[in-house]
Structure formats: structure tokens, C-alpha cells
Amino acid sequence: MTAFQTSRRGFLAAGAGLMLSLTLPLGRARAQTAATGPFVPNAFIRIGTDDTVTVMIKHLEMGQGPYTGLATLVAEELDADWAQMRAEGAPADNGLYANLFFGMQGTGGSTAIANSFMQMRKAGAAARAMLVAAAAQEWGVPAAEITVSAGQISHAGSGKSSGFGALSEAAASQPLPEDPPVKDAKDFVLIGTDRPKLDTVAKSNGTAIFTMDVYRDGMLTVVVAHPPRFGATVTSVDDAEALAVPGVEMVRQIPSGVAVYARNTYAALKGRDALVVEWDDSAAERRSSDELFAEYVTAAEEGGVTVEEDGDLAAFDGAAQVLEAEYRFPFLAHAPMEPLDAVIELADGKAEMWFGSQFPGFDRSTAAAVLGVPEEDLTINVLLAGGSFGRRAQGSAHIAAEAAEIAKAAGRDGTFKLVWTREDDLKGGYYRPMTLHRLRAGLDAEGNILGWENVVVNQSILMGTPMEGMLQGGPDATSFEGSSGLPYVLGAKRIGWARMESPVPVLWWRSVGHTHTAYAVETFLDEVLQAAGKDPLQGRLDLLPPEATRERGVLEKVKEISGWTGPQRDGRGYGVAYVKSFGTYVAEVVEVEDRGGVPHVSRVWCAVDCGIAVNPNVIRAQMEGGIGYALGTALHDRITLGAGGEVEQSNFHDYPMLRIGEMPAVEVAIIASSADPSGVGEPGVPPLAPALGNAWRALTGNKQYQLPFSGAIA
């Protein structure tokens, strides 16, 4: 039996060396505390004299909740009061702030809580121990007699008590515990309880700072004219009309296109519109989506390379019934609400950047290399990001590189804000790969599955990029993850993968390969179960081996909360899907109505097992958000290449987001668990579309073999 089930965690860990140690990164991170300054016990915690506790968050906050989740872990072990907790984005520093699964600083793969769970707790426990030691020394009492609760340090015998701030100076001189003990789960006070998100108020009242909010003295705004076809390059530029636009300061050619520098965004955009650029299309993608899919069909017929195999597919020869299906999935843009942007400042041979960097480790080294400065002379301030869904997780670091290129091309010190418009982003590539699945399943006369085969065809996200070494010579499992390693007993099994190539750049998209494999696998499985005369939900349970307890747990819970009685009831269709992704088990049931031939999802029930639930409020929010994100995409979205290879979509009018009237009521049940926490940022996405497809087929008989539901892929 062969199987490749590598994830982003595995790729990045393999590429940089898996960091197993949870030792606190100290050294230069432990600042000397002045008499009036904060207590900084380690790289993650700063305790002010006003009792506030600020946690430096090594993961990009893009709406998924690490500011709140990681602060909860610190607060739990510090025995702080939630009202005194604060959070800030940590600057780029691989040495101090590496993702312990990646070996470098970065956010992705739903790893924020999972990799930081013990590290942040240890950080909080260490700070608590130092505060207690300081109190014991100052009060002349045994440390063992001191208690800490809700931000107050107390000694019952003497009646003395203090907040954290008053002891901060004394605590700074205490030795740092090497391996402080942490609480047993039974003693948790904050972990497992709902806490309001730390960034909600600032985001609601407009005080939160995003990259677009950064303005520096003398700053120029820069937009770039990129080629209309992927892979094209600049042949010639006539910038006379652009330079005549009031406010335009200069025009420069850079590797990714032609940059227009101006005193404001309006002038920069008008200047770009006035450019006359000739492009060399000799290496550009000129095929349409239809032409690409025709090549994908041929590749699927050839079977690809085997990435998982179990048993002998000769089992199909004895099948009483063989079912087959071909699924097509378009390119998808991430479409975060905040398009890409970055601010860069050059002064005296050093550089400083401000932006929502998802992979600061890549971004810092790339920008420094472009500028020709040592990494230590380039600072990245990691700001809040208005969504990402994978868009900012760039192994190519192309935004950091482009910002550095415009600063370099300016030929002088100064501050430059790179701005991508919505149109730039939707037409600019880095999409979820266009994908084709070809499946077949064989059944015996009793409806038992004898054989299962799935051939997946798409581009690789990693091959041919600076991250290719992470594959260690194997195939890119993010291309087919979720089609392999299935929990179901499916008889003889083969999973194949055919890699296609194109100048169209592709990237991780929220839940990566699971976004298409879940739909193909779970809707096709539903058809197979129907052909066998079995209930969709019970049929899945029957296909699970006895040891699949967590899989059973979410399926049984979603059956309970949805009141499942079958795929049809009272003129509505009901569909179920189960997916494990990023270590988290999720099952969803969708209720759909037929509104004039268009599916309308009225309710979704979701059961999730993500191990210890650090903050149930954040978990529910991420499941709800993932469901909404997935539903909008399933109903509406596609990026298509027209004749000649140019992208046909440009903004939300032809790449629409889900409207509030389309958002269903969502009920989330969190399974109680003592397992280590796993991710929640992505796992809510994959089950939604297949559950919808199954419900729609149950209601109308229509089999949706391509997404989105709004029409055929052009």
C-alpha cells in the first residue's frame, strides 16, 4: 500500500527542520526592565505597570482569531483577568517567532493554536512564576503560600496582595524558570470558555490599523501595470501621458511590470491608465479554460501517477454495477476584503516594512535580497490583515518582492506604498488550481463497494517554485489531499494524480486540496450509497472501521442536532458530508430549498471535533465563517480564461460574494475532547459544498458535476 498524505505542515517542517522543542525563545528577547518600564519575561509577554498584559502574537491576525486564542493560553497560565489582556502582532523574526510546525515564522495550515498550545502556556507560566517569586521576596513569605487569581497576587496569611504591574520591576530580576509546570485541564478557568475577541472593538470603531491606514511623511503611492496574460513581459513603455498626470512623480519598469509613483492613489491610477505598454506574449498563457480542460480530460484518461494504492483493481471485473463521474472545478480567487498592499521605507541603507505578512520569514529574506541589504537591516511590522484565505501565504513572497523592487527602482531613500486594486488581485493570479476529478466505483449485487478509483488532474502549488525542495522528491500532496487517506472501507483502491503546467500562478486557497476533493469524493460517495439503496448518513457510518471513533462522533452528533430522518422532508432536500482536514473532524448537514431552479440553503448544522476547545466562541465563528465562504464560492464563483488566455473576471460584480440574504442559519456543536487542539480556520469549508450538492440532488435529482452552481464553467 502506498499513500502520500503530506500537508503544508509537513512540507514546511521538512523544508526547514521540524522544531520539537518548546523551549522559550529568550536571550535578546528578554529586555532589561527600567524602573518605569514594562516587565518582559520572554519574547511573547509584556506586562505594564498599569497591569495590562500584552501578548506578542507570532501569527498573522486576518480574522481567524489568533490574537484571542493565543492570548487566552497566556492568560490561563498567568491567571490574569481577561480584561487586562492585550495583543500585538510580533515583528518578523524567525529565531524568536517560528511556527513550531514550520521551522520559520508563518501562518497557515490552521496551525496557530496547534503549534502554540504548549509554547504560549509555558510563556504564561514562566511569567507567573517570576511574579510570584518577586512577591515572595518582597513580602518575606514562602512562594508556595502565594495565590494568583484574576490578575491579583495574594498571600492569605499576611493579607498582602498586588496587581502584576506593581511587582513588574522586581519580577524582571528573577531567574527565568526553564520548564515551568502548566495546569491540568481540570483546573482551566479561561480555556474552554467563551471570550470576546480582543480585536473586535478596534475593528468596529475604526481604530484598528491595516496597511491601507499607514501614511508616512513624503510617502508616494505606487500601482503597477501587470501584463494582461500570465507569463507576458514588457517590450516597451511610453510613459509621456502618464507623467503628464498631475501628481505623478515618476514611472519605472520593474520585473513584474511598470510602476507608477504618485502623491496620491487617484493620481497613481490615472497615471497607470495613461501608460502605453507593449507586451511580449511569446511565453504567455494563451489557452482558454475550455482548452485547458480538454487537456485535463486526456490526462485523466491516462491515469496519472499512483499516489495511493490498496488491493487489486481487478475487483471491478466482478462488479454487478460500476458508477463513473467526472468533476470540474474552476480557478478560484481568494478575494479578501482588503486587497494586497505594503508600505516600505528606505533610509540610510536600512529598510522597514508595514503590511499583513502571512509568511514574514519568506518576505523578510526575499525583500532583503532584492534590496541587497542584510536581513537584520530590514524590519517587517506585521499588521492586521483584512482577510487572506491563503492569498498572503506566498512562498514566492511576490508582494514583498514587488514592494522592494519599487523602492529599489526609485533610486533614492523614501517611503512607498504599493497598492493592488480589487481588479489587480482578481486578474493577478495566485488562484486555487483549476482541477478535474475522474472517479469510478464498483458495487457487488448486495450493494457493497468492491473498488474505488479517483484520478485528480491539476497544477502543483509547490513544484517549480522556491518551495519545491519541501517535497523531498515526492508528489505535491496538497494537489490531491482529501482524495487519499479516506477513512471509509472502499474495497480495492487507487488514487492517481496528473500534474499539469501553465504560466497561471496557483496558491493555497482556504482548505487547499480539500476544497475540491471533498466535493468530488463526498458527492460521488452519496451517489454510490444511493445506488446501493442506503441512507446517506447511516451508509457513511457503516463504511467506517470500528477504530474511527472521532469520525463517528461528528457524524452521529450532526445526525442528532439536525434531526436527520433522510434526504427529503417537507419539500426540502437534506445532504450530509464528512471531511477531516488539518487534524480536525467536521460533519455538516445542509437543508436546501428550490427557488425557481436555484438552490437556497436555509439551514446548516455542523459538528466539529478540534480537540481541546480553547475558545468556543472563536471556533463557532470560524465554522460559521467557513460555511459562508464556502457557500458563496459554491453558488457563484469562478475565474475563467477567455479566448487568448486573459482573465474574464475583475470585481465583485462578476466574482460575487455571498449576500446576507443568502446566509443560512447555522448551528455548531463542538465535540468535547481531551485531544491536543487542532485547526479551525479552514476545516469548516470543505464539507459545505458536497453537503449542498447532495441535498440538491436529493431534492431535484440534478447531479452537479461542476462548480459553481450558478452556471457551467466557461
VOGU-3710 file (C-alpha; in Angstrom, 3 decimals, decimal comma):
1> mtafqtsrrg> 0,000/0,000/0,000  1,311/3,448/-0,883  -0,027/6,797/0,210  1,084/10,401/0,216  -0,763/12,500/2,773  1,654/15,331/3,332  0,169/18,674/4,343  1,510/22,221/4,427  2,689/21,482/7,960  4,709/18,550/6,720
11> flaagaglml> 6,119/20,369/3,704  7,319/23,336/5,685  8,633/21,247/8,539  10,557/19,066/6,125  11,976/22,101/4,390  13,166/23,907/7,477  13,675/21,163/10,057  10,883/20,243/12,449  11,254/22,113/15,731  10,144/19,789/18,501
21> sltlplgrar> 11,494/21,833/21,386  9,094/24,075/23,253  11,898/25,994/24,920  11,012/29,648/25,316  12,959/31,890/22,929  14,735/34,218/25,330  18,161/35,772/25,085  17,817/39,126/23,377  14,039/38,918/23,727  14,227/39,382/27,478
31> aqtaatgpfv> 14,611/43,110/27,722  16,048/44,897/30,715  13,138/46,494/32,524  13,589/50,073/33,554  12,066/51,281/36,801  9,076/52,673/34,950  9,114/50,234/32,037  7,267/47,018/31,359  8,167/43,555/32,619  9,251/41,496/29,594
41> pnafirigtd> 9,887/37,935/30,814  10,168/36,440/27,325  9,546/37,135/23,652  5,787/36,762/23,997  4,728/38,756/27,059  4,942/42,378/28,140  3,395/43,366/31,486  2,903/47,075/32,015  2,965/48,983/35,278  -0,747/49,601/34,666
51> dtvtvmikhl> -1,342/45,807/34,977  -2,013/45,314/31,275  -0,646/42,121/29,757  0,298/42,387/26,093  0,906/39,163/24,189  3,088/39,303/21,094  1,279/37,128/18,554  3,584/35,337/16,124  0,714/34,500/13,734  -0,934/36,931/11,343
61> emgqgpytgl> -4,360/38,056/12,564  -6,540/38,053/9,462  -9,868/37,463/11,175  -9,343/33,858/12,258  -8,653/34,684/15,900  -5,009/34,063/16,952  -4,886/37,340/18,880  -7,646/35,987/21,098  -6,716/32,304/21,120  -3,032/32,712/21,937
71> atlvaeelda> -3,748/35,419/24,497  -6,175/33,000/26,165  -3,386/30,445/26,564  -1,103/33,001/28,211  -3,877/34,378/30,412  -4,801/30,895/31,600  -1,349/30,066/32,924  -0,673/33,593/34,126  -4,005/33,591/35,998  -4,721/37,005/34,529
81> dwaqmraega> -8,069/38,719/34,301  -9,349/38,740/30,734  -9,979/42,496/30,921  -6,254/43,182/31,272  -5,250/41,195/28,178  -3,980/42,869/25,007  -2,418/41,548/21,794  0,000/42,850/19,169  1,480/41,347/16,026  5,046/40,147/16,519
91> padnglyanl> 7,616/41,550/14,080  9,363/39,333/11,550  11,914/37,201/13,398  12,367/33,523/12,573  14,582/32,999/15,595  12,022/34,186/18,118  8,686/33,600/16,456  8,974/30,477/14,336  5,884/28,377/13,792  6,973/25,193/15,572
101> ffgmqgtggs> 5,454/23,067/12,792  7,161/25,076/10,039  10,566/25,914/11,494  10,074/29,522/10,374  7,659/32,322/11,132  4,443/31,840/9,240  0,699/31,360/9,470  -1,152/28,659/7,560  -2,445/25,133/7,582  -4,702/26,027/10,536
111> taiansfmqm> -1,668/25,655/12,812  -1,767/28,752/15,028  -3,279/27,171/18,135  -1,949/23,687/17,438  1,721/24,693/17,296  1,489/27,305/20,047  -0,661/25,461/22,566  2,114/24,451/24,931  4,571/27,180/23,981  2,241/30,020/24,949
121> rkagaaaram> 1,100/28,262/28,088  4,727/27,813/29,145  5,349/31,501/28,460  2,454/32,456/30,722  3,503/30,011/33,414  7,050/31,379/33,391  5,848/34,959/33,821  3,549/33,892/36,654  6,379/32,104/38,449  8,593/35,184/38,230
131> lvaaaaqewg> 5,837/37,430/39,588  5,196/35,011/42,450  8,919/34,807/43,244  9,100/38,605/43,314  6,105/38,806/45,653  7,545/36,151/47,968  10,849/38,005/48,180  9,254/41,398/48,741  6,738/40,175/51,327  9,070/37,736/53,051
141> vpaaeitvsa> 6,693/34,792/52,689  7,023/31,344/51,091  6,207/31,329/47,407  4,144/28,169/47,904  1,679/30,151/50,029  1,006/32,764/47,354  -2,011/32,506/45,084  -2,787/34,243/41,812  -6,326/34,734/40,542  -7,909/37,119/38,056
151> gqishagsgk> -4,799/39,278/37,885  -4,293/39,583/41,644  -1,338/38,119/43,559  -2,258/37,389/47,177  -0,934/35,935/50,424  -3,731/34,998/52,777  -1,593/34,765/55,936  -0,249/38,314/55,738  -3,206/39,816/53,967  -0,937/41,275/51,296
161> ssgfgalsea> -1,955/41,488/47,664  -0,839/43,197/44,492  -1,576/43,551/40,851  1,016/42,489/38,304  2,289/45,971/37,497  3,478/46,876/40,980  5,730/43,826/41,020  6,993/44,167/37,456  10,374/45,700/38,317  11,120/43,099/40,989
171> aasqplpedp> 9,917/40,271/38,752  12,322/41,332/35,990  15,290/40,446/38,223  14,037/36,951/38,999  15,586/33,928/37,277  13,577/32,545/34,382  12,143/29,071/35,042  13,497/26,642/32,436  10,445/24,383/32,280  7,589/25,797/34,343
181> pvkdakdfvl> 4,727/23,403/35,094  1,350/24,088/33,492  -2,160/23,392/34,739  -4,111/20,179/34,484  -7,118/20,553/32,211  -9,454/20,178/35,190  -8,086/23,453/36,572  -8,690/25,566/33,465  -10,525/28,808/34,122  -10,344/30,546/30,727
191> igtdrpkldt> -9,546/27,740/28,288  -12,817/26,206/27,143  -14,946/29,265/27,880  -16,292/31,925/25,542  -14,206/35,089/25,490  -14,823/38,168/23,334  -12,191/38,629/20,625  -9,518/41,129/21,556  -9,573/42,887/18,188  -13,342/43,288/17,802
201> vaksngtaif> -13,698/46,749/19,348  -10,836/48,280/17,368  -12,139/46,791/14,136  -15,627/48,057/14,918  -14,736/51,636/15,839  -12,152/52,156/13,110  -9,061/52,400/15,309  -7,559/49,120/14,061  -4,587/49,752/11,787  -4,402/47,946/8,463
211> tmdvyrdgml> -1,809/48,580/5,772  -4,068/50,998/3,909  -4,177/53,105/7,116  -0,397/53,624/7,152  0,735/57,063/5,996  4,320/58,287/6,328  5,712/61,736/5,635  6,564/62,170/1,991  5,111/58,782/1,062  4,363/58,022/-2,577
221> tvvvahpprf> 1,595/55,653/-3,622  2,576/53,141/-6,282  0,449/50,977/-8,564  1,850/48,531/-11,093  0,642/47,735/-14,595  0,853/43,964/-14,809  0,637/42,012/-18,070  -2,895/41,077/-19,198  -1,729/37,498/-19,846  0,195/35,379/-17,370
231> gatvtsvdda> 3,799/34,918/-18,405  3,993/38,016/-20,619  6,771/40,581/-20,213  7,288/44,237/-21,100  8,502/45,011/-24,621  8,318/48,809/-24,490  6,779/51,618/-22,430  5,607/55,083/-23,441  5,113/56,999/-20,187  4,734/60,537/-21,573
241> ealavpgvem> 0,964/60,735/-20,953  1,346/59,152/-17,525  3,955/61,670/-16,426  1,632/64,476/-17,559  -1,000/63,449/-14,994  -0,909/65,891/-12,054  0,576/64,189/-9,006  2,530/61,522/-10,883  6,181/61,732/-9,861  7,847/59,007/-11,909
251> vrqipsgvav> 7,415/55,772/-13,851  9,768/52,802/-13,548  9,921/49,396/-15,160  10,312/46,573/-12,637  10,403/42,783/-13,120  6,648/42,355/-12,598  5,525/45,234/-14,837  5,540/49,016/-14,932  5,282/51,013/-11,691  3,653/54,443/-11,449
261> yarntyaalk> 4,621/56,591/-8,430  2,327/59,414/-7,375  1,456/61,700/-4,491  -1,932/60,029/-4,046  -3,802/56,916/-5,110  -6,044/58,711/-7,617  -3,101/60,167/-9,489  -1,309/56,814/-9,487  -4,325/55,074/-11,007  -4,875/57,801/-13,612
271> grdalvvewd> -1,213/57,666/-14,486  -1,336/53,922/-14,951  -4,384/54,264/-17,194  -2,377/56,671/-19,370  0,556/54,294/-19,882  1,125/52,789/-23,306  2,739/49,383/-22,778  3,556/46,773/-25,373  3,759/43,237/-24,048  5,718/40,222/-25,254
281> dsaaerrssd> 3,283/37,270/-25,162  5,687/34,674/-26,519  5,829/32,815/-23,176  2,310/33,752/-22,033  -0,659/31,507/-21,324  -2,974/31,869/-24,323  -5,229/28,850/-23,766  -8,790/29,320/-22,574  -10,357/27,419/-19,683  -12,151/25,198/-22,196
291> elfaeyvtaa> -8,894/24,380/-23,945  -7,184/23,621/-20,642  -9,992/21,301/-19,553  -9,745/19,409/-22,836  -6,114/18,671/-21,974  -7,109/17,726/-18,417  -9,567/15,153/-19,754  -6,816/13,497/-21,764  -4,523/13,454/-18,746  -7,245/11,858/-16,602
301> eeggvtveed> -7,747/9,134/-19,192  -4,041/8,341/-18,973  -4,412/7,772/-15,216  -1,625/9,914/-13,788  0,927/8,635/-11,275  -0,283/6,409/-8,457  -0,199/8,220/-5,109  -2,208/5,663/-3,124  -2,971/2,022/-3,876  -4,555/-0,731/-1,829
311> gdlaafdgaa> -5,760/-4,043/-3,241  -6,277/-5,142/-6,827  -8,481/-3,083/-9,140  -9,344/-6,298/-10,940  -12,152/-6,272/-8,364  -14,017/-4,047/-10,832  -14,231/-7,001/-13,220  -16,612/-8,795/-10,893  -18,771/-5,776/-10,095  -22,515/-6,020/-10,633
321> qvleaeyrfp> -22,612/-2,257/-11,175  -19,959/0,351/-11,994  -20,613/4,064/-11,472  -18,486/6,773/-13,071  -18,355/10,567/-12,850  -16,165/13,451/-13,987  -15,964/16,640/-11,904  -14,674/20,046/-12,998  -13,571/22,862/-10,730  -12,535/26,337/-11,936
331> flahapmepl> -9,671/28,534/-10,840  -10,737/30,427/-7,715  -9,525/33,797/-6,440  -9,207/34,342/-2,705  -10,861/37,789/-2,892  -10,005/39,024/0,627  -11,852/42,207/1,531  -8,533/44,049/1,882  -6,618/43,708/-1,401  -2,857/43,308/-1,329
341> davieladgk> -0,726/46,218/-0,201  2,541/47,014/1,567  4,461/50,058/2,772  8,256/50,175/2,523  10,641/52,849/3,756  14,322/53,172/2,843  16,658/55,315/4,919  20,410/55,241/5,439  20,912/51,788/3,982  18,166/50,170/6,056
351> aemwfgsqfp> 14,577/49,271/5,279  11,338/49,000/7,208  8,052/47,499/6,002  4,477/47,545/7,235  1,919/45,039/5,935  -0,186/41,981/6,739  2,582/39,471/6,182  1,478/35,846/6,443  4,960/34,382/5,887  7,289/37,002/7,418
361> gfdrstaaav> 10,181/34,563/7,188  9,938/34,382/3,388  9,008/38,031/2,995  11,926/39,381/5,001  14,610/37,339/3,284  13,150/37,997/-0,172  12,828/41,763/0,261  16,301/41,987/1,777  17,760/40,085/-1,179  16,059/42,407/-3,676
371> lgvpeedlti> 17,385/45,467/-1,870  20,810/43,975/-1,288  20,767/44,603/2,455  21,381/42,176/5,338  18,208/40,719/6,822  18,978/42,315/10,165  18,754/45,710/8,449  15,200/45,067/7,264  12,304/45,245/9,740  8,814/43,942/8,983
381> nvllaggsfg> 5,996/45,224/11,162  3,194/42,677/10,858  -0,163/44,460/10,757  -3,726/43,212/10,835  -4,935/41,832/7,514  -8,440/42,158/6,165  -8,731/38,502/5,256  -6,391/36,248/3,324  -7,805/32,737/2,789  -4,316/31,796/1,607
391> rraqgsahia> -3,686/34,818/-0,630  -0,986/36,301/1,610  0,700/32,913/2,198  3,128/33,392/-0,652  6,118/31,123/-0,922  7,210/33,405/-3,758  6,872/36,422/-1,427  5,750/38,293/-4,527  4,182/41,249/-2,707  7,237/41,791/-0,503
401> aeaaeiakaa> 9,412/41,403/-3,596  7,357/43,865/-5,636  7,403/46,421/-2,801  11,172/46,063/-2,556  11,526/46,382/-6,333  9,581/49,668/-6,439  11,680/51,046/-3,585  14,869/49,954/-5,339  13,762/51,327/-8,707  13,009/54,730/-7,173
411> grdgtfklvw> 16,754/55,231/-6,855  16,549/57,140/-3,593  15,535/56,910/0,036  11,860/57,426/0,737  8,584/55,760/1,620  6,426/53,945/-0,916  3,010/52,356/-0,559  2,319/49,552/-3,016  -1,421/49,233/-3,686  -3,209/46,480/-5,579
421> treddlkggy> -6,789/47,246/-6,532  -9,540/44,642/-6,458  -9,152/44,305/-10,219  -5,401/43,814/-9,859  -5,952/40,998/-7,389  -8,732/39,161/-9,220  -6,833/39,338/-12,502  -3,430/38,907/-10,910  -3,368/35,175/-10,414  -2,300/33,037/-7,484
431> yrpmtlhrlr> -5,550/31,113/-7,707  -6,744/27,822/-6,363  -5,738/25,425/-9,142  -8,301/24,505/-11,781  -8,963/20,790/-11,225  -10,593/17,763/-12,811  -11,532/14,541/-10,976  -12,440/11,275/-12,678  -13,989/8,707/-10,326  -15,399/5,229/-10,605
441> agldaegnil> -16,750/2,768/-8,046  -17,793/-0,863/-8,348  -20,619/-2,491/-6,366  -21,497/-6,130/-5,870  -25,067/-7,439/-6,063  -25,643/-6,613/-2,371  -24,501/-3,004/-2,764  -21,095/-3,464/-1,134  -18,258/-1,373/-2,563  -15,678/-3,578/-4,263
451> gwenvvvnqs> -13,432/-0,925/-5,774  -12,777/2,808/-5,837  -10,597/4,861/-8,186  -10,055/8,606/-8,348  -7,718/10,386/-10,764  -7,030/14,044/-9,914  -5,676/16,453/-12,534  -4,355/19,932/-11,730  -1,319/22,161/-11,358  1,057/21,774/-8,444
461> ilmgtpmegm> 1,221/24,613/-5,953  4,778/23,780/-4,925  6,550/22,272/-7,921  8,510/24,789/-9,932  8,547/27,285/-7,042  11,146/28,182/-4,392  9,320/25,737/-2,089  9,786/22,682/-4,284  12,537/21,324/-2,039  9,952/20,773/0,658
471> lqggpdatsf> 8,521/17,904/-1,377  11,729/15,893/-0,936  11,239/14,323/-4,342  7,642/13,219/-3,765  4,438/14,420/-5,422  2,641/17,552/-4,268  0,077/16,083/-1,877  -1,734/19,410/-1,486  -2,969/18,777/-5,019  -4,895/15,654/-4,054
481> egssglpyvl> -5,159/15,705/-0,251  -8,587/14,507/0,825  -8,854/12,050/-2,043  -6,259/9,812/-0,383  -6,263/8,537/3,171  -10,051/8,249/3,309  -11,482/6,656/6,465  -14,090/4,622/4,591  -13,746/0,937/3,725  -13,949/1,092/-0,091
491> gakrigwarm> -12,504/-2,223/-1,257  -9,634/-2,128/-3,745  -8,494/1,441/-4,143  -6,290/3,585/-6,377  -5,707/7,337/-6,315  -3,870/8,875/-9,255  -2,560/12,374/-9,831  -1,645/14,048/-13,112  0,326/17,274/-12,866  -0,451/19,959/-15,435
501> espvpvlwwr> 1,615/23,048/-16,199  0,674/26,621/-17,025  2,055/30,137/-16,514  -1,047/30,837/-14,404  0,309/31,091/-10,834  -1,538/28,994/-8,257  -1,587/29,088/-4,479  -3,129/27,586/-1,380  -6,788/28,551/-1,032  -8,734/28,143/2,190
511> svghthtaya> -8,535/24,372/2,946  -6,386/23,807/-0,174  -6,909/20,423/-1,872  -9,859/19,589/0,344  -11,898/22,290/-1,407  -12,282/20,131/-4,497  -11,512/16,611/-3,245  -14,231/16,866/-0,593  -16,837/17,762/-3,197  -15,830/15,039/-5,634
521> vetfldevlq> -15,429/12,319/-3,007  -18,454/13,085/-0,848  -20,968/13,696/-3,650  -19,812/10,637/-5,585  -19,972/8,556/-2,403  -23,553/9,760/-1,936  -24,435/8,515/-5,413  -22,822/5,167/-4,668  -24,766/4,827/-1,422  -27,992/5,713/-3,214
531> aagkdplqgr> -27,273/3,087/-5,870  -26,792/0,588/-3,049  -30,138/1,596/-1,527  -28,563/3,002/1,639  -29,241/6,086/3,717  -26,512/8,698/3,096  -25,686/9,296/6,744  -26,047/5,772/8,077  -24,280/4,492/4,981  -21,215/6,539/5,865
541> ldllppeatr> -21,251/5,249/9,418  -21,448/1,690/8,103  -18,360/2,264/5,947  -16,238/3,391/8,894  -13,993/0,886/10,675  -14,549/0,424/14,433  -11,479/2,479/15,353  -12,798/5,588/13,556  -14,339/6,941/16,741  -13,862/10,655/16,105
551> ergvlekvke> -15,297/10,307/12,592  -18,312/8,538/14,066  -18,596/11,166/16,767  -19,131/14,100/14,399  -21,448/12,157/12,090  -23,605/10,984/14,984  -23,655/14,463/16,522  -24,697/16,152/13,262  -27,373/13,471/12,842  -28,668/14,348/16,292
561> isgwtgpqrd> -28,678/18,147/16,027  -30,154/18,169/12,514  -32,897/15,696/13,395  -31,860/13,645/10,370  -34,627/11,434/9,004  -33,375/11,091/5,444  -32,527/13,187/2,386  -36,020/14,649/1,868  -38,600/16,170/4,185  -41,415/18,702/3,784
571> grgygvayvk> -40,377/19,795/0,310  -36,745/20,355/1,253  -33,593/18,411/0,471  -31,009/17,356/3,041  -27,414/16,438/2,354  -24,546/15,341/4,559  -20,774/15,403/4,120  -17,869/14,492/6,356  -14,283/15,732/5,964  -11,181/15,567/8,125
581> sfgtyvaevv> -8,740/18,350/7,315  -5,840/19,862/9,243  -6,370/17,400/12,064  -9,976/18,476/12,630  -13,079/16,326/12,073  -16,164/18,067/10,665  -19,551/16,810/9,512  -22,233/19,090/8,087  -25,865/18,702/7,094  -27,403/21,204/4,675
591> evedrggvph> -31,096/21,995/4,221  -31,871/23,317/0,722  -34,949/24,701/-0,987  -35,642/25,021/-4,719  -36,332/28,667/-5,532  -37,092/28,760/-9,219  -34,430/26,261/-10,156  -31,822/27,903/-7,915  -30,693/26,280/-4,652  -31,300/28,281/-1,494
601> vsrvwcavdc> -29,626/26,978/1,650  -31,815/27,777/4,620  -30,015/25,896/7,425  -26,687/24,224/8,105  -25,824/22,010/11,039  -22,153/21,497/11,827  -20,411/19,140/14,252  -16,711/19,744/14,853  -14,078/17,864/16,833  -10,953/20,012/17,074
611> giavnpnvir> -9,536/18,619/20,293  -9,466/20,918/23,328  -11,699/23,887/22,538  -9,558/26,847/23,617  -12,231/29,437/22,862  -15,602/28,020/21,741  -16,694/31,471/20,576  -13,843/31,608/18,046  -14,463/28,009/16,953  -18,134/28,670/16,250
621> aqmeggigya> -17,244/31,882/14,415  -14,725/30,073/12,221  -17,159/27,289/11,379  -19,854/29,845/10,522  -17,421/31,946/8,503  -16,071/28,906/6,668  -19,605/27,813/5,806  -20,471/31,249/4,423  -17,223/31,481/2,466  -17,705/28,018/1,001
631> lgtalhdrit> -21,363/28,618/0,158  -20,671/31,819/-1,757  -17,987/30,074/-3,758  -20,121/27,005/-4,454  -23,028/29,116/-5,643  -21,302/31,837/-7,616  -17,565/31,950/-8,115  -15,135/31,039/-10,873  -12,130/32,575/-12,549  -12,095/31,778/-16,253
641> lgaggeveqs> -9,627/32,378/-19,050  -11,283/33,548/-22,241  -10,070/33,061/-25,790  -6,462/34,167/-25,827  -5,912/33,412/-22,141  -6,998/36,662/-20,478  -8,915/36,545/-17,174  -12,577/37,409/-17,671  -13,497/38,453/-14,108  -12,475/41,729/-12,487
651> nfhdypmlri> -14,500/42,676/-9,396  -17,423/41,664/-7,202  -19,955/42,277/-9,964  -18,695/39,179/-11,803  -16,992/37,440/-8,880  -19,702/37,970/-6,242  -19,507/37,405/-2,519  -22,336/35,773/-0,570  -25,078/38,290/0,268  -26,564/38,443/3,756
661> gempavevai> -29,896/37,181/2,447  -28,153/34,037/1,205  -26,510/33,234/4,529  -28,242/30,295/6,214  -28,926/29,820/9,895  -26,005/27,820/11,281  -25,895/25,605/14,357  -22,469/24,448/15,532  -21,890/21,633/18,010  -18,369/21,314/19,428
671> iassadpsgv> -17,430/17,808/20,493  -15,871/17,686/23,965  -12,349/16,323/23,664  -9,125/15,979/25,634  -7,016/15,648/22,461  -4,483/18,339/21,604  -6,157/21,241/19,817  -6,178/21,266/16,016  -7,055/23,952/13,474  -10,421/25,603/12,861
681> gepgvpplap> -9,620/28,312/10,308  -10,123/26,032/7,315  -11,965/22,796/8,239  -15,438/24,346/8,161  -15,094/24,969/4,407  -14,756/21,529/2,722  -17,997/19,775/3,825  -20,375/22,570/2,824  -20,320/22,281/-0,970  -20,704/18,471/-1,075
691> algnawralt> -23,468/18,577/1,529  -25,204/21,165/-0,660  -24,653/19,055/-3,785  -26,091/16,011/-2,049  -29,103/17,926/-0,749  -29,785/19,431/-4,186  -29,617/16,048/-5,895  -31,918/14,549/-3,242  -34,427/17,355/-3,819  -34,288/17,767/-7,593
701> gnkqyqlpfs> -32,460/14,743/-8,982  -29,879/17,084/-10,556  -26,270/15,934/-10,309  -23,916/18,888/-10,131  -20,596/17,715/-11,566  -19,062/21,140/-11,815  -18,952/24,226/-9,667  -20,265/26,834/-9,212  -23,992/26,088/-9,200  -24,736/29,370/-10,990
711> gaia> -23,781/28,014/-14,406  -21,438/25,945/-16,489  -17,750/26,710/-16,339  -16,878/28,817/-19,345
//
